[in-house]
Amino acid sequence: MNKLKIEDKLRWRHPGGKLRELGPEKLTDTELLSILISTGIKGKSAEKIADEILTKFSSFKGMANQPLEKFLEIKGLADVKIIRIAAAFEIARRVVNEVVSKYEKV
């Protein structure tokens, strides 16, 4: 195992610290999603919830356009957390549309 990776895992208690120090591109999908989720529930961390979401839907792409009710099937997710995730996807969709629109004009 890479010694640096072990040290890095021990350095950050939450992915937000890792993002701050190394930048968002260094985080896994699970770590990025867990930042949106923010907090876990008793016995289940935000990272574990994020991992369950990504396992259920296979990827961010698989999560896109899912009805919000599908997310309620995951223990530890409620309205506020699901709304945060939906808002992040809408922001991403708008950015993509803006970029595509810009290149269509060129």
N, C-alpha and C positions, 0 to 999 in steps of 0.2 A: 504494500500500500504506500502511496505517496505521503511522506511525512508532512508536507505542507498542507495537504487536504485535512489531515487529522487535526493539525494545529488550528486551521481555519474554522473547522466545525466547533472546536472548543472556544474560540474567541467570541463568537456571536451567539447571544441567547435568542435573538429574534432576527429574521431576515432583513428587517429594516436597518439594523446596524451594518450588516454585510453590504446592503445596497449603498448606504452612505459612504462606506470606505472603499468599495471596489467598483461601484456603478451597477446599474440595473442589468446590463448585459451579462454579468457574472452570476446572476441568480438563476436557479432552475425554475421551470414553470410552477412547480409546487410552491416554492418560496415566494414568487411574485404573487400568486393567488392568495397565499396565506396573509400577505400584507393587506390585501383588500378585506379579507375575512376579519382580520384584526385580533380577535380573541376566540379562544376555544370554549369548551364547556367542561364541566367536571369530568376528568378522565380522558379528555379528547382535546388535543391542542389544535390551534388554527392550522398548523401544517398537516396534521392528520386529516382534518376536514378537507383541506385543499387536495390532498392526495386522493381521498375518496371521490371527490368531484371529478378529478382528472381521470381516475380509473373508470368511473361510471360512463363518462362521455368520451374517453380516449384521448382528448386533446382540447386545446382552446377552440379549434375549429369545430370540434364535436359539440362544444358547449354553446356555440353561437346559434342564435335563433331557437333555442330550446324554450318551451313555455316555462315561465317562472315556477309553475306548480311542480315541475320535475325536480327542481332543486329542493323543494320542501321534503322530498323523500329521504334526504340525507340528514341524519341526526346531527344537530349542532348548527343548522342553518335556519334562520327565521327571516322575516321580512326585511329588516335593515341590512343584513349581510347580503341577501339576494338582490336587493335594490342597488347596493354598491357594485356588485358584480355586473348587473345589467347596465348600469351607468358607464362602467369602464368599457364594456363592449360597444355601447353606443358612441362613446368618444372615439374608440378605435375605428368604427365604421365610418364616422364623419371624416376622420383624418384620411382614410383610404379613399373615400369619395372625392375629397378635395384634391388629393394627389392625382387620381385618375382623371378628374375633370381638367386639371392643369395640363396634363400630357395630351389629352384629347384636343385641346386648343392649339397645340404646337404642331 
